[in-house]
Amino acid sequence: MKIYKIPEDLKTIIFDIDSTLYTNAAYAFEQVDCQVREYARITGMTADEAREKVLNYRKDFAAKNDGKKVSLGNTLLSFGIPIEQSVEWRKTLLEPKNFLSRDKKLIETMKQLEKKYKLICVTNNPVLPARKTLDALGVSSFFPEIVGLDTCFKSKPALEPFQRACEITKTQPSKCLAIGDRYDMDIALPLEMGMGGILVTGVEEVYSLPV
């Protein structure tokens, strides 16, 4: 866990979902690979050719942008796949319950956080698979609202999803804390907006958040 900043007057915690509220390498891989395989199918590539194309684009992007990462949605967008198409693929191809199960420790953590703060998720997945993920983990009731890829049709680290989270929770950015597993996607922009930020390596660190 790396703590960048925790607001003194903290009101709202903004959670990433994938690889933040659960740790499951197989599901993390499948979320990306199912879309890469679908891209391969519609373009006549082999799955390995499509994986190589994605990998090379991401490497090139990082080399040209001081090591920053690019989301899969924005990678596919650069290949001519609209965000709206990415949304539909994720809705139909992702089934979290095949990989995830109820997490009693996470449920207890959210019970404690809910007593003091508003909780909301901002994710690069559409709302439907994101909600299914929270359902599988047993924490859906703690997050009445999700800002997903189909909320703003913008992929993190775009400004709009974080702004929308502030609007929904009626909280100023200076009173929000962003928590996620990827600095470039989940933490860097919120810090620029005046939010707090905590980088985690997985759900095990969420259990012991210092808030």
C-alpha positions as CSV (number, residue, x, y, z in Angstrom):
1,M,0.0,0.0,0.0
2,K,1.2,3.5,-0.9
3,I,-0.5,6.4,0.7
4,Y,-0.2,9.6,-1.3
5,K,-2.7,11.7,0.6
6,I,-5.8,11.3,2.9
7,P,-8.0,14.4,3.1
8,E,-8.5,15.8,6.6
9,D,-12.2,16.2,6.1
10,L,-12.8,13.0,4.2
11,K,-16.4,12.4,3.2
12,T,-16.4,10.0,0.2
13,I,-14.2,7.1,-0.9
14,I,-14.0,6.3,-4.6
15,F,-13.0,2.6,-5.2
16,D,-11.8,1.0,-8.3
17,I,-13.2,-2.5,-8.6
18,D,-11.0,-4.9,-10.6
19,S,-7.8,-6.1,-8.8
20,T,-8.7,-3.7,-6.0
21,L,-11.8,-5.2,-4.4
22,Y,-10.7,-8.7,-5.3
23,T,-7.4,-10.4,-6.1
24,N,-7.9,-13.0,-8.8
25,A,-5.3,-13.2,-11.5
26,A,-7.3,-15.6,-13.7
27,Y,-10.3,-13.2,-13.8
28,A,-8.1,-10.1,-14.3
29,F,-6.5,-11.8,-17.3
30,E,-9.9,-13.0,-18.7
31,Q,-11.4,-9.5,-18.6
32,V,-8.8,-8.3,-21.0
33,D,-8.3,-11.5,-23.1
34,C,-12.0,-12.1,-23.8
35,Q,-12.1,-8.7,-25.6
36,V,-8.8,-9.3,-27.4
37,R,-10.1,-12.6,-28.6
38,E,-13.3,-11.0,-29.8
39,Y,-11.3,-8.3,-31.6
40,A,-9.3,-11.1,-33.2
41,R,-12.5,-12.8,-34.3
42,I,-14.0,-9.8,-36.1
43,T,-10.7,-8.8,-37.8
44,G,-9.7,-12.3,-38.9
45,M,-6.6,-12.4,-36.7
46,T,-5.5,-15.2,-34.5
47,A,-5.8,-14.6,-30.8
48,D,-2.0,-14.5,-30.5
49,E,-1.7,-11.9,-33.2
50,A,-4.3,-9.7,-31.5
51,R,-2.6,-10.1,-28.2
52,E,0.7,-9.1,-29.8
53,K,-0.9,-6.0,-31.4
54,V,-2.4,-4.9,-28.0
55,L,0.9,-5.5,-26.2
56,N,2.9,-3.6,-28.8
57,Y,0.5,-0.6,-28.8
58,R,0.7,-0.4,-25.0
59,K,4.5,-0.6,-25.0
60,D,4.7,2.1,-27.7
61,F,2.2,4.3,-25.7
62,A,4.2,4.0,-22.5
63,A,7.5,4.8,-24.4
64,K,5.9,8.0,-25.8
65,N,4.2,9.0,-22.6
66,D,6.8,8.8,-19.8
67,G,5.8,5.2,-18.9
68,K,2.1,5.9,-18.5
69,K,-0.3,3.1,-19.1
70,V,-3.3,3.1,-21.4
71,S,-6.6,1.3,-20.8
72,L,-7.8,-1.5,-22.9
73,G,-10.8,0.6,-23.9
74,N,-8.6,3.3,-25.3
75,T,-6.3,0.8,-26.9
76,L,-9.2,-0.8,-28.8
77,L,-10.5,2.7,-29.6
78,S,-7.1,3.4,-31.3
79,F,-7.8,0.2,-33.4
80,G,-11.2,1.6,-34.6
81,I,-13.4,-0.1,-32.0
82,P,-15.7,2.5,-30.4
83,I,-16.1,2.6,-26.7
84,E,-19.8,1.7,-27.2
85,Q,-18.6,-1.6,-28.8
86,S,-16.3,-2.3,-25.9
87,V,-19.2,-1.8,-23.6
88,E,-21.3,-4.3,-25.4
89,W,-18.5,-6.9,-25.5
90,R,-17.9,-6.6,-21.7
91,K,-21.6,-6.9,-21.0
92,T,-21.9,-10.1,-22.9
93,L,-18.5,-11.7,-22.4
94,L,-17.9,-11.2,-18.6
95,E,-19.3,-13.4,-16.0
96,P,-17.7,-12.6,-12.6
97,K,-19.5,-15.4,-10.6
98,N,-17.4,-17.9,-12.5
99,F,-14.3,-16.6,-10.9
100,L,-15.3,-14.7,-7.7
101,S,-17.0,-15.6,-4.4
102,R,-18.4,-13.9,-1.3
103,D,-15.6,-12.2,0.7
104,K,-16.5,-12.0,4.4
105,K,-13.4,-9.8,5.2
106,L,-14.3,-7.3,2.5
107,I,-17.9,-7.2,3.7
108,E,-16.8,-6.4,7.2
109,T,-14.4,-3.8,5.9
110,M,-17.2,-2.1,4.0
111,K,-19.5,-2.2,7.0
112,Q,-17.0,-0.2,9.0
113,L,-16.3,2.3,6.2
114,E,-20.0,2.8,5.4
115,K,-20.5,4.1,9.0
116,K,-18.2,7.1,8.3
117,Y,-18.1,7.7,4.6
118,K,-20.1,7.7,1.3
119,L,-18.8,4.8,-0.9
120,I,-18.9,4.7,-4.7
121,C,-17.1,2.8,-7.4
122,V,-15.5,4.2,-10.6
123,T,-14.6,1.4,-13.1
124,N,-13.5,1.0,-16.7
125,N,-16.1,-1.8,-17.0
126,P,-19.7,-1.1,-17.8
127,V,-22.1,-0.9,-14.9
128,L,-23.7,-4.3,-15.5
129,P,-20.6,-6.5,-15.2
130,A,-19.3,-4.2,-12.4
131,R,-22.6,-4.7,-10.5
132,K,-22.3,-8.5,-11.1
133,T,-18.8,-8.3,-9.6
134,L,-19.9,-6.6,-6.5
135,D,-22.8,-9.1,-6.2
136,A,-20.4,-12.0,-6.4
137,L,-18.2,-10.5,-3.7
138,G,-21.2,-9.8,-1.5
139,V,-20.6,-6.0,-1.2
140,S,-23.1,-4.7,-3.8
141,S,-25.3,-3.1,-1.1
142,F,-22.5,-0.8,0.1
143,F,-22.3,0.8,-3.4
144,P,-25.7,2.2,-4.4
145,E,-24.1,3.9,-7.4
146,I,-21.4,2.8,-9.9
147,V,-19.8,5.1,-12.5
148,G,-18.9,2.7,-15.3
149,L,-17.6,2.9,-18.8
150,D,-21.2,3.3,-20.1
151,T,-21.9,6.2,-17.7
152,C,-19.7,8.8,-19.4
153,F,-18.4,6.6,-22.3
154,K,-15.0,7.7,-21.1
155,S,-12.3,5.3,-19.9
156,K,-10.1,6.2,-16.9
157,P,-8.0,8.2,-16.5
158,A,-10.5,10.6,-18.1
159,L,-11.7,13.4,-15.9
160,E,-15.4,12.8,-16.5
161,P,-15.9,9.5,-14.5
162,F,-14.3,11.1,-11.4
163,Q,-16.3,14.3,-11.8
164,R,-19.5,12.2,-12.1
165,A,-18.6,10.4,-8.8
166,C,-18.3,13.8,-7.1
167,E,-21.7,14.9,-8.5
168,I,-23.5,11.7,-7.5
169,T,-22.1,11.8,-3.9
170,K,-22.4,15.6,-3.7
171,T,-18.8,15.8,-2.5
172,Q,-16.1,18.3,-3.4
173,P,-12.9,16.6,-4.8
174,S,-10.9,17.9,-1.8
175,K,-13.1,15.7,0.4
176,C,-12.7,12.5,-1.7
177,L,-10.2,9.7,-1.5
178,A,-9.5,7.5,-4.6
179,I,-8.4,3.9,-4.0
180,G,-7.1,1.6,-6.8
181,D,-4.4,-0.7,-8.0
182,R,-3.1,1.3,-10.9
183,Y,-1.5,4.6,-10.3
184,D,-1.9,6.0,-13.9
185,M,-5.6,4.9,-14.1
186,D,-6.9,5.3,-10.5
187,I,-4.7,7.7,-8.6
188,A,-2.8,10.2,-10.7
189,L,-5.8,12.2,-12.0
190,P,-7.7,12.3,-8.7
191,L,-4.6,13.7,-7.0
192,E,-4.5,16.4,-9.7
193,M,-8.1,17.1,-8.9
194,G,-7.3,17.7,-5.3
195,M,-8.5,14.3,-4.0
196,G,-6.6,12.0,-1.8
197,G,-5.1,8.8,-3.2
198,I,-4.1,5.3,-1.9
199,L,-2.5,2.7,-4.3
200,V,-3.1,-0.9,-3.3
201,T,-1.8,-4.2,-4.7
202,G,-5.1,-6.0,-4.1
203,V,-7.9,-6.6,-1.7
204,E,-5.6,-7.8,1.1
205,E,-4.5,-4.2,1.5
206,V,-8.1,-2.9,1.3
207,Y,-8.8,-4.9,4.5
208,S,-6.4,-2.7,6.4
209,L,-7.1,0.7,5.0
210,P,-6.0,3.5,7.5
211,V,-9.3,5.4,7.3
